Amino acid sequence: MTPAHLALVQWLSPGFPTGAFAYSHGLEREIALGHVTDAAHFEAWLANILRFGAGWQDAVLLCHALDNDADLDALDDLARALQPSAERLREGREQGAALARTVSAITGRALPARMLPVALAEAARTPGLPKADVVALYLQGFAGNLVTIATRHVPLGQSAAQAVLHRLHPVIATLATQATTAPLDDLGGCALAGDLAALQHETMDVRIFRT
């Protein structure tokens, strides 16, 4: 394990102040509607988000942004344009700004506020980590945050929720490998139920999470 790997693990850990705990990615709405009621439903929901929703899109954007000659401004604009709702845009924008701000503070590097996958790529380019490692850890952090939410609010309990994440490790590893060679033309999603839940979350009368 190199210092670069350890830095990446730190940036993507639950303790890093990106505020990830405040965003449910529409899961709060799915729980309220009774669509996610147990470990099996949650695993199916999360797997679809990873394969066909924000997981895949962020993975491809992250890989392209890790290229030394990448146009980060254009990729950041593309990442914003791909968001299906105002809440999801805020989720990516605010977490990316927080990550850039904190990494700048601890490393002395001047990093601008960008959408989260692009912000992470800009921060991680200097260490020269393998793309698949960066993407896998990114997706693990994304999924891990949603597992924490499901633990408390479905509620699943710690063992059942962590078992879901454990079973999804092969999915995360496969997506990370596939994303390293995916062109931007492969961007796109079909997690329509998840996108609809994100839209409906904006109008919920009682909300614990920002998304």
SEKE-777647 format. One record per residue: residue number from 1; residue in three letters; x, y, z of N, C-alpha, C in turn. Coordinates in Angstrom, 2 decimals. Layout:
BEGIN
[NUM,Ala,[X,Y,Z],[X,Y,Z],[X,Y,Z]];
...
END
This chain:
BEGIN
[1,Met,[0.85,-1.19,0.00],[0.00,0.00,0.00],[0.89,1.24,0.00]];
[2,Thr,[0.73,2.09,-1.01],[1.56,3.27,-1.14],[0.92,4.47,-0.44]];
[3,Pro,[1.71,5.53,-0.14],[1.11,6.74,0.43],[0.00,7.32,-0.45]];
[4,Ala,[0.12,7.16,-1.77],[-0.91,7.67,-2.67],[-2.22,6.92,-2.45]];
[5,His,[-2.13,5.59,-2.28],[-3.33,4.81,-1.99],[-3.95,5.24,-0.66]];
[6,Leu,[-3.09,5.44,0.33],[-3.59,5.82,1.64],[-4.27,7.19,1.60]];
[7,Ala,[-3.73,8.11,0.81],[-4.36,9.42,0.67],[-5.74,9.28,0.04]];
[8,Leu,[-5.84,8.43,-0.97],[-7.13,8.24,-1.64],[-8.15,7.62,-0.69]];
[9,Val,[-7.71,6.63,0.09],[-8.61,6.02,1.08],[-9.08,7.07,2.08]];
[10,Gln,[-8.18,7.95,2.49],[-8.56,9.02,3.42],[-9.60,9.94,2.80]];
[11,Trp,[-9.38,10.36,1.55],[-10.31,11.30,0.91],[-11.69,10.70,0.71]];
[12,Leu,[-11.77,9.39,0.57],[-13.04,8.72,0.30],[-13.64,8.05,1.53]];
[13,Ser,[-13.05,8.27,2.68],[-13.55,7.67,3.90],[-14.74,8.45,4.43]];
[14,Pro,[-15.59,7.82,5.25],[-16.75,8.54,5.82],[-16.35,9.71,6.70]];
[15,Gly,[-15.12,9.68,7.25],[-14.68,10.77,8.11],[-14.20,12.00,7.37]];
[16,Phe,[-13.99,11.91,6.05],[-13.51,13.07,5.30],[-14.67,14.03,5.11]];
[17,Pro,[-14.46,15.31,5.38],[-15.60,16.26,5.45],[-16.15,16.72,4.10]];
[18,Thr,[-16.74,15.78,3.36],[-17.46,16.15,2.14],[-18.95,16.30,2.40]];
[19,Gly,[-19.40,15.90,3.57],[-20.83,15.97,3.89],[-21.63,14.88,3.23]];
[20,Ala,[-20.99,13.78,2.80],[-21.70,12.72,2.08],[-22.85,12.15,2.89]];
[21,Phe,[-22.71,12.15,4.20],[-23.75,11.58,5.07],[-25.09,12.28,4.93]];
[22,Ala,[-25.08,13.51,4.39],[-26.31,14.30,4.29],[-27.11,14.01,3.03]];
[23,Tyr,[-26.58,13.16,2.13],[-27.22,12.93,0.84],[-27.61,11.45,0.71]];
[24,Ser,[-28.88,11.21,0.40],[-29.35,9.82,0.27],[-29.50,9.38,-1.18]];
[25,His,[-29.28,10.27,-2.14],[-29.34,9.92,-3.56],[-30.74,9.40,-3.94]];
[26,Gly,[-31.76,9.92,-3.26],[-33.12,9.49,-3.53],[-33.57,8.29,-2.71]];
[27,Leu,[-32.64,7.66,-1.96],[-32.99,6.47,-1.17],[-34.03,6.80,-0.11]];
[28,Glu,[-33.96,7.98,0.47],[-34.95,8.35,1.48],[-36.37,8.27,0.90]];
[29,Arg,[-36.54,8.72,-0.32],[-37.85,8.66,-0.97],[-38.27,7.22,-1.23]];
[30,Glu,[-37.34,6.39,-1.69],[-37.66,4.99,-1.96],[-38.08,4.26,-0.68]];
[31,Ile,[-37.45,4.58,0.42],[-37.83,3.98,1.70],[-39.22,4.45,2.11]];
[32,Ala,[-39.47,5.75,1.95],[-40.77,6.31,2.33],[-41.91,5.72,1.50]];
[33,Leu,[-41.63,5.41,0.24],[-42.66,4.83,-0.64],[-42.86,3.35,-0.39]];
[34,Gly,[-42.00,2.73,0.40],[-42.11,1.29,0.63],[-41.49,0.45,-0.45]];
[35,His,[-40.64,1.04,-1.29],[-39.99,0.29,-2.35],[-38.74,-0.44,-1.86]];
[36,Val,[-38.11,0.09,-0.82],[-36.93,-0.54,-0.23],[-37.27,-0.86,1.21]];
[37,Thr,[-37.52,-2.14,1.48],[-38.01,-2.54,2.80],[-37.13,-3.59,3.47]];
[38,Asp,[-36.18,-4.19,2.74],[-35.33,-5.21,3.32],[-34.01,-5.27,2.54]];
[39,Ala,[-33.14,-6.17,2.94],[-31.81,-6.24,2.34],[-31.87,-6.59,0.85]];
[40,Ala,[-32.78,-7.48,0.47],[-32.87,-7.88,-0.94],[-33.28,-6.71,-1.82]];
[41,His,[-34.29,-5.95,-1.38],[-34.73,-4.78,-2.16],[-33.62,-3.73,-2.23]];
[42,Phe,[-32.95,-3.51,-1.11],[-31.88,-2.52,-1.11],[-30.73,-2.93,-2.02]];
[43,Glu,[-30.35,-4.20,-1.97],[-29.27,-4.66,-2.82],[-29.60,-4.49,-4.30]];
[44,Ala,[-30.82,-4.81,-4.68],[-31.23,-4.63,-6.07],[-31.20,-3.16,-6.46]];
[45,Trp,[-31.69,-2.31,-5.57],[-31.71,-0.87,-5.84],[-30.30,-0.32,-6.00]];
[46,Leu,[-29.43,-0.67,-5.06],[-28.06,-0.15,-5.10],[-27.29,-0.70,-6.30]];
[47,Ala,[-27.47,-1.96,-6.62],[-26.80,-2.54,-7.78],[-27.21,-1.82,-9.06]];
[48,Asn,[-28.47,-1.48,-9.18],[-28.94,-0.76,-10.37],[-28.36,0.64,-10.45]];
[49,Ile,[-28.26,1.32,-9.30],[-27.66,2.65,-9.28],[-26.20,2.58,-9.71]];
[50,Leu,[-25.50,1.55,-9.25],[-24.10,1.39,-9.62],[-23.94,1.06,-11.09]];
[51,Arg,[-24.73,0.12,-11.59],[-24.56,-0.36,-12.97],[-25.13,0.61,-14.01]];
[52,Phe,[-26.28,1.18,-13.71],[-27.03,1.90,-14.74],[-27.27,3.37,-14.41]];
[53,Gly,[-26.85,3.82,-13.26],[-27.11,5.19,-12.84],[-25.84,5.97,-12.60]];
[54,Ala,[-25.83,6.70,-11.49],[-24.71,7.59,-11.19],[-23.40,6.84,-11.01]];
[55,Gly,[-23.45,5.58,-10.55],[-22.22,4.83,-10.37],[-21.43,4.72,-11.65]];
[56,Trp,[-22.08,4.25,-12.71],[-21.40,4.09,-14.00],[-21.01,5.44,-14.58]];
[57,Gln,[-21.90,6.40,-14.54],[-21.59,7.70,-15.13],[-20.39,8.34,-14.43]];
[58,Asp,[-20.38,8.32,-13.11],[-19.25,8.91,-12.38],[-17.96,8.15,-12.66]];
[59,Ala,[-18.05,6.83,-12.79],[-16.86,6.03,-13.06],[-16.22,6.41,-14.40]];
[60,Val,[-17.03,6.57,-15.43],[-16.50,6.94,-16.74],[-15.93,8.36,-16.72]];
[61,Leu,[-16.66,9.28,-16.12],[-16.16,10.66,-16.02],[-14.85,10.71,-15.24]];
[62,Leu,[-14.78,9.97,-14.17],[-13.57,9.94,-13.34],[-12.38,9.43,-14.14]];
[63,Cys,[-12.58,8.35,-14.89],[-11.48,7.81,-15.69],[-10.97,8.81,-16.71]];
[64,His,[-11.88,9.47,-17.40],[-11.45,10.44,-18.41],[-10.79,11.66,-17.76]];
[65,Ala,[-11.27,12.05,-16.60],[-10.68,13.20,-15.93],[-9.30,12.89,-15.36]];
[66,Leu,[-8.98,11.63,-15.17],[-7.65,11.24,-14.67],[-6.57,11.35,-15.75]];
[67,Asp,[-6.96,11.44,-17.01],[-5.96,11.60,-18.08],[-5.25,12.94,-17.92]];
[68,Asn,[-3.93,12.93,-18.12],[-3.15,14.15,-17.92],[-3.55,15.27,-18.87]];
[69,Asp,[-4.04,14.91,-20.05],[-4.42,15.93,-21.04],[-5.92,16.20,-21.05]];
[70,Ala,[-6.63,15.76,-20.01],[-8.08,15.93,-19.98],[-8.48,17.39,-19.85]];
[71,Asp,[-9.57,17.75,-20.51],[-10.16,19.08,-20.38],[-11.11,19.02,-19.19]];
[72,Leu,[-10.62,19.38,-18.02],[-11.41,19.23,-16.80],[-12.61,20.18,-16.77]];
[73,Asp,[-12.48,21.35,-17.35],[-13.61,22.27,-17.40],[-14.75,21.67,-18.22]];
[74,Ala,[-14.41,21.08,-19.37],[-15.44,20.47,-20.22],[-16.06,19.26,-19.54]];
[75,Leu,[-15.25,18.44,-18.87],[-15.79,17.27,-18.18],[-16.67,17.69,-17.00]];
[76,Asp,[-16.29,18.75,-16.34],[-17.12,19.26,-15.24],[-18.46,19.75,-15.77]];
[77,Asp,[-18.44,20.45,-16.89],[-19.70,20.89,-17.51],[-20.56,19.69,-17.90]];
[78,Leu,[-19.92,18.66,-18.44],[-20.65,17.46,-18.83],[-21.25,16.76,-17.61]];
[79,Ala,[-20.49,16.68,-16.54],[-20.98,16.06,-15.31],[-22.21,16.79,-14.78]];
[80,Arg,[-22.20,18.10,-14.87],[-23.36,18.89,-14.41],[-24.57,18.65,-15.33]];
[81,Ala,[-24.31,18.60,-16.62],[-25.41,18.44,-17.57],[-26.08,17.07,-17.45]];
[82,Leu,[-25.37,16.08,-16.97],[-25.91,14.73,-16.86],[-26.82,14.54,-15.65]];
[83,Gln,[-26.85,15.49,-14.74],[-27.66,15.31,-13.53],[-29.14,15.44,-13.85]];
[84,Pro,[-29.96,14.50,-13.34],[-31.38,14.48,-13.71],[-32.27,15.40,-12.90]];
[85,Ser,[-31.72,16.03,-11.84],[-32.55,16.88,-11.00],[-31.68,17.91,-10.30]];
[86,Ala,[-32.34,18.93,-9.76],[-31.61,19.98,-9.04],[-30.91,19.42,-7.81]];
[87,Glu,[-31.58,18.50,-7.11],[-30.98,17.93,-5.91],[-29.73,17.13,-6.24]];
[88,Arg,[-29.79,16.34,-7.29],[-28.63,15.53,-7.66],[-27.47,16.42,-8.12]];
[89,Leu,[-27.79,17.52,-8.79],[-26.75,18.47,-9.16],[-26.09,19.05,-7.91]];
[90,Arg,[-26.91,19.42,-6.93],[-26.36,19.97,-5.69],[-25.52,18.94,-4.96]];
[91,Glu,[-25.97,17.68,-4.98],[-25.23,16.60,-4.33],[-23.80,16.51,-4.86]];
[92,Gly,[-23.67,16.44,-6.18],[-22.34,16.32,-6.78],[-21.52,17.58,-6.65]];
[93,Arg,[-22.18,18.73,-6.78],[-21.47,20.01,-6.74],[-20.93,20.31,-5.33]];
[94,Glu,[-21.78,20.11,-4.32],[-21.37,20.47,-2.96],[-20.34,19.49,-2.40]];
[95,Gln,[-20.49,18.21,-2.71],[-19.48,17.26,-2.25],[-18.14,17.48,-2.96]];
[96,Gly,[-18.19,17.80,-4.25],[-16.96,18.07,-4.97],[-16.25,19.30,-4.46]];
[97,Ala,[-17.02,20.35,-4.16],[-16.43,21.57,-3.63],[-15.80,21.31,-2.26]];
[98,Ala,[-16.48,20.52,-1.43],[-15.95,20.21,-0.10],[-14.68,19.39,-0.19]];
[99,Leu,[-14.65,18.42,-1.10],[-13.44,17.61,-1.27],[-12.27,18.46,-1.73]];
[100,Ala,[-12.51,19.29,-2.75],[-11.43,20.15,-3.26],[-10.93,21.10,-2.18]];
[101,Arg,[-11.84,21.66,-1.42],[-11.47,22.61,-0.37],[-10.61,21.94,0.70]];
[102,Thr,[-10.98,20.74,1.12],[-10.24,20.07,2.19],[-8.91,19.54,1.69]];
[103,Val,[-8.88,18.95,0.49],[-7.61,18.48,-0.06],[-6.66,19.65,-0.25]];
[104,Ser,[-7.18,20.78,-0.70],[-6.34,21.98,-0.84],[-5.75,22.40,0.50]];
[105,Ala,[-6.57,22.33,1.55],[-6.12,22.77,2.87],[-5.03,21.88,3.43]];
[106,Ile,[-5.10,20.57,3.16],[-4.13,19.66,3.78],[-2.90,19.41,2.90]];
[107,Thr,[-2.99,19.72,1.61],[-1.86,19.47,0.71],[-1.19,20.74,0.21]];
[108,Gly,[-1.88,21.88,0.31],[-1.34,23.12,-0.21],[-1.54,23.31,-1.70]];
[109,Arg,[-2.21,22.36,-2.35],[-2.50,22.48,-3.78],[-3.77,23.29,-3.97]];
[110,Ala,[-3.77,24.13,-4.98],[-4.96,24.94,-5.28],[-5.87,24.14,-6.20]];
[111,Leu,[-6.97,23.66,-5.66],[-7.92,22.86,-6.44],[-9.25,23.58,-6.51]];
[112,Pro,[-9.79,23.81,-7.71],[-11.07,24.50,-7.84],[-12.24,23.60,-7.49]];
[113,Ala,[-13.37,24.21,-7.20],[-14.60,23.46,-6.94],[-15.12,22.87,-8.24]];
[114,Arg,[-15.35,21.56,-8.25],[-15.89,20.88,-9.43],[-16.87,19.82,-8.95]];
[115,Met,[-17.60,19.21,-9.88],[-18.43,18.07,-9.54],[-17.55,16.96,-8.95]];
[116,Leu,[-18.11,16.16,-8.05],[-17.31,15.25,-7.24],[-16.36,14.35,-8.04]];
[117,Pro,[-16.80,13.62,-9.08],[-15.83,12.73,-9.76],[-14.70,13.49,-10.43]];
[118,Val,[-14.99,14.68,-10.94],[-13.94,15.48,-11.59],[-13.02,16.08,-10.54]];
[119,Ala,[-13.58,16.52,-9.42],[-12.77,17.06,-8.34],[-11.82,16.00,-7.80]];
[120,Leu,[-12.32,14.78,-7.62],[-11.47,13.71,-7.13],[-10.37,13.39,-8.14]];
[121,Ala,[-10.71,13.36,-9.41],[-9.72,13.05,-10.43],[-8.60,14.08,-10.42]];
[122,Glu,[-8.95,15.36,-10.31],[-7.92,16.39,-10.30],[-7.02,16.24,-9.08]];
[123,Ala,[-7.59,15.89,-7.95],[-6.79,15.70,-6.74],[-5.91,14.47,-6.84]];
[124,Ala,[-6.40,13.42,-7.51],[-5.69,12.13,-7.55],[-4.73,12.01,-8.72]];
[125,Arg,[-4.67,12.99,-9.60],[-3.80,12.86,-10.76],[-2.33,12.88,-10.38]];
[126,Thr,[-1.97,13.68,-9.41],[-0.57,13.80,-9.02],[0.02,12.49,-8.51]];
[127,Pro,[-0.68,11.74,-7.64],[-0.10,10.48,-7.18],[0.10,9.44,-8.27]];
[128,Gly,[-0.61,9.54,-9.39],[-0.43,8.60,-10.48],[-0.94,7.21,-10.17]];
[129,Leu,[-2.04,7.12,-9.48],[-2.63,5.83,-9.13],[-3.26,5.17,-10.36]];
[130,Pro,[-3.32,3.85,-10.40],[-4.04,3.17,-11.50],[-5.50,3.60,-11.51]];
[131,Lys,[-6.03,3.81,-12.70],[-7.42,4.28,-12.81],[-8.40,3.33,-12.14]];
[132,Ala,[-8.21,2.04,-12.34],[-9.15,1.08,-11.78],[-9.19,1.15,-10.26]];
[133,Asp,[-8.03,1.43,-9.64],[-7.99,1.55,-8.18],[-8.77,2.77,-7.73]];
[134,Val,[-8.59,3.89,-8.42],[-9.28,5.12,-8.05],[-10.79,4.94,-8.18]];
[135,Val,[-11.21,4.36,-9.30],[-12.65,4.18,-9.54],[-13.25,3.21,-8.54]];
[136,Ala,[-12.57,2.10,-8.28],[-13.10,1.12,-7.34],[-13.28,1.72,-5.96]];
[137,Leu,[-12.32,2.48,-5.49],[-12.43,3.10,-4.17],[-13.50,4.18,-4.16]];
[138,Tyr,[-13.64,4.89,-5.27],[-14.71,5.89,-5.37],[-16.08,5.23,-5.27]];
[139,Leu,[-16.30,4.17,-6.03],[-17.59,3.49,-6.02],[-17.84,2.82,-4.67]];
[140,Gln,[-16.79,2.30,-4.05],[-16.93,1.72,-2.72],[-17.38,2.78,-1.71]];
[141,Gly,[-16.80,3.98,-1.79],[-17.20,5.05,-0.89],[-18.62,5.49,-1.14]];
[142,Phe,[-19.01,5.61,-2.40],[-20.37,5.99,-2.77],[-21.37,4.97,-2.25]];
[143,Ala,[-21.10,3.69,-2.51],[-22.00,2.64,-2.06],[-22.01,2.54,-0.54]];
[144,Gly,[-20.86,2.71,0.08],[-20.77,2.61,1.53],[-21.60,3.66,2.23]];
[145,Asn,[-21.67,4.86,1.67],[-22.50,5.90,2.27],[-23.97,5.52,2.22]];
[146,Leu,[-24.43,4.96,1.10],[-25.82,4.55,0.98],[-26.12,3.35,1.87]];
[147,Val,[-25.14,2.48,2.07],[-25.32,1.36,3.00],[-25.51,1.88,4.42]];
[148,Thr,[-24.76,2.90,4.79],[-24.92,3.48,6.13],[-26.33,4.04,6.31]];
[149,Ile,[-26.85,4.67,5.28],[-28.21,5.22,5.35],[-29.23,4.09,5.48]];
[150,Ala,[-29.06,3.04,4.69],[-30.00,1.91,4.75],[-29.93,1.21,6.11]];
[151,Thr,[-28.75,1.17,6.70],[-28.59,0.55,8.01],[-29.54,1.16,9.02]];
[152,Arg,[-29.63,2.48,9.00],[-30.40,3.19,10.02],[-31.85,3.39,9.63]];
[153,His,[-32.14,3.56,8.35],[-33.46,4.08,7.97],[-34.37,3.06,7.29]];
[154,Val,[-33.87,1.89,6.85],[-34.82,0.90,6.34],[-35.67,0.33,7.48]];
[155,Pro,[-35.08,-0.06,8.63],[-33.66,-0.24,8.94],[-33.24,-1.68,8.68]];
[156,Leu,[-31.95,-1.84,8.27],[-31.45,-3.18,8.00],[-30.67,-3.77,9.16]];
[157,Gly,[-30.03,-2.93,9.93],[-29.08,-3.42,10.91],[-27.71,-3.55,10.28]];
[158,Gln,[-26.69,-3.53,11.11],[-25.32,-3.46,10.60],[-24.91,-4.69,9.81]];
[159,Ser,[-25.19,-5.87,10.32],[-24.72,-7.09,9.64],[-25.37,-7.26,8.27]];
[160,Ala,[-26.68,-7.09,8.20],[-27.38,-7.26,6.93],[-26.94,-6.21,5.92]];
[161,Ala,[-26.76,-4.97,6.37],[-26.36,-3.90,5.46],[-24.94,-4.11,4.95]];
[162,Gln,[-24.03,-4.49,5.83],[-22.66,-4.73,5.40],[-22.56,-5.94,4.49]];
[163,Ala,[-23.44,-6.90,4.69],[-23.46,-8.07,3.79],[-23.84,-7.65,2.37]];
[164,Val,[-24.74,-6.67,2.25],[-25.10,-6.15,0.92],[-23.87,-5.58,0.25]];
[165,Leu,[-23.13,-4.75,0.96],[-21.93,-4.15,0.37],[-20.91,-5.22,0.00]];
[166,His,[-20.75,-6.21,0.85],[-19.82,-7.31,0.57],[-20.19,-8.03,-0.73]];
[167,Arg,[-21.49,-8.29,-0.90],[-21.92,-9.00,-2.11],[-21.76,-8.16,-3.36]];
[168,Leu,[-21.71,-6.85,-3.21],[-21.57,-5.97,-4.37],[-20.11,-5.67,-4.74]];
[169,His,[-19.17,-6.19,-3.97],[-17.76,-5.97,-4.31],[-17.41,-6.43,-5.73]];
[170,Pro,[-17.87,-7.61,-6.19],[-17.56,-7.99,-7.58],[-18.14,-7.03,-8.61]];
[171,Val,[-19.33,-6.49,-8.34],[-19.94,-5.51,-9.24],[-19.06,-4.26,-9.31]];
[172,Ile,[-18.61,-3.78,-8.15],[-17.78,-2.59,-8.11],[-16.46,-2.82,-8.85]];
[173,Ala,[-15.84,-3.97,-8.63],[-14.57,-4.27,-9.30],[-14.74,-4.35,-10.81]];
[174,Thr,[-15.82,-4.97,-11.26],[-16.08,-5.09,-12.69],[-16.33,-3.73,-13.32]];
[175,Leu,[-17.14,-2.92,-12.69],[-17.42,-1.58,-13.22],[-16.15,-0.75,-13.30]];
[176,Ala,[-15.29,-0.85,-12.29],[-14.05,-0.09,-12.29],[-13.17,-0.47,-13.48]];
[177,Thr,[-13.08,-1.77,-13.74],[-12.28,-2.24,-14.87],[-12.88,-1.80,-16.21]];
[178,Gln,[-14.19,-1.94,-16.35],[-14.85,-1.55,-17.59],[-14.72,-0.06,-17.86]];
[179,Ala,[-14.80,0.74,-16.82],[-14.77,2.20,-16.99],[-13.42,2.69,-17.51]];
[180,Thr,[-12.35,1.95,-17.25],[-11.03,2.42,-17.67],[-10.88,2.47,-19.17]];
[181,Thr,[-11.68,1.71,-19.91],[-11.57,1.71,-21.37],[-12.83,2.25,-22.04]];
[182,Ala,[-13.77,2.74,-21.27],[-15.05,3.20,-21.84],[-14.89,4.60,-22.44]];
[183,Pro,[-15.34,4.81,-23.68],[-15.33,6.17,-24.24],[-16.46,6.99,-23.64]];
[184,Leu,[-16.38,8.29,-23.83],[-17.44,9.16,-23.32],[-18.79,8.85,-23.97]];
[185,Asp,[-18.75,8.24,-25.15],[-20.00,7.85,-25.81],[-20.77,6.81,-25.01]];
[186,Asp,[-20.08,6.14,-24.08],[-20.75,5.13,-23.24],[-21.46,5.75,-22.05]];
[187,Leu,[-21.36,7.06,-21.89],[-22.08,7.72,-20.82],[-23.58,7.65,-21.07]];
[188,Gly,[-24.32,7.59,-19.99],[-25.77,7.51,-20.08],[-26.27,6.58,-19.01]];
[189,Gly,[-27.53,6.73,-18.67],[-28.08,5.90,-17.61],[-29.51,5.50,-17.91]];
[190,Cys,[-29.94,4.45,-17.23],[-31.33,4.03,-17.35],[-31.89,3.61,-16.00]];
[191,Ala,[-31.37,4.22,-14.93],[-31.91,3.97,-13.59],[-33.07,4.94,-13.36]];
[192,Leu,[-34.12,4.74,-14.14],[-35.21,5.73,-14.18],[-35.95,5.82,-12.86]];
[193,Ala,[-36.14,4.69,-12.17],[-36.83,4.74,-10.89],[-36.03,5.55,-9.87]];
[194,Gly,[-34.71,5.38,-9.89],[-33.86,6.16,-9.00],[-33.90,7.64,-9.31]];
[195,Asp,[-33.90,7.98,-10.60],[-33.99,9.39,-10.99],[-35.34,9.98,-10.60]];
[196,Leu,[-36.39,9.21,-10.77],[-37.72,9.69,-10.39],[-37.80,9.91,-8.88]];
[197,Ala,[-37.21,9.00,-8.11],[-37.20,9.17,-6.66],[-36.45,10.43,-6.26]];
[198,Ala,[-35.36,10.74,-6.97],[-34.62,11.96,-6.69],[-35.47,13.20,-6.97]];
[199,Leu,[-36.23,13.16,-8.05],[-37.13,14.27,-8.38],[-38.23,14.42,-7.34]];
[200,Gln,[-38.81,13.30,-6.93],[-39.90,13.33,-5.96],[-39.42,13.76,-4.57]];
[201,His,[-38.16,13.48,-4.28],[-37.61,13.85,-2.97],[-37.68,15.36,-2.75]];
[202,Glu,[-37.58,16.11,-3.83],[-37.58,17.57,-3.72],[-38.89,18.10,-3.13]];
[203,Thr,[-39.96,17.33,-3.25],[-41.28,17.82,-2.81],[-41.78,17.11,-1.55]];
[204,Met,[-40.94,16.29,-0.92],[-41.36,15.64,0.32],[-41.55,16.67,1.44]];
[205,Asp,[-42.60,16.50,2.21],[-42.88,17.44,3.30],[-41.86,17.31,4.42]];
[206,Val,[-41.47,16.09,4.75],[-40.50,15.85,5.81],[-39.30,15.16,5.20]];
[207,Arg,[-38.11,15.77,5.35],[-36.91,15.22,4.77],[-35.79,15.26,5.79]];
[208,Ile,[-35.09,14.15,5.93],[-33.90,14.09,6.77],[-32.67,14.44,5.96]];
[209,Phe,[-32.65,14.00,4.71],[-31.48,14.16,3.84],[-31.72,15.26,2.80]];
[210,Arg,[-30.60,15.77,2.28],[-30.69,16.84,1.29],[-31.11,16.31,-0.08]];
[211,Thr,[-30.88,15.03,-0.33],[-31.28,14.44,-1.63],[-31.91,13.08,-1.39]];
END
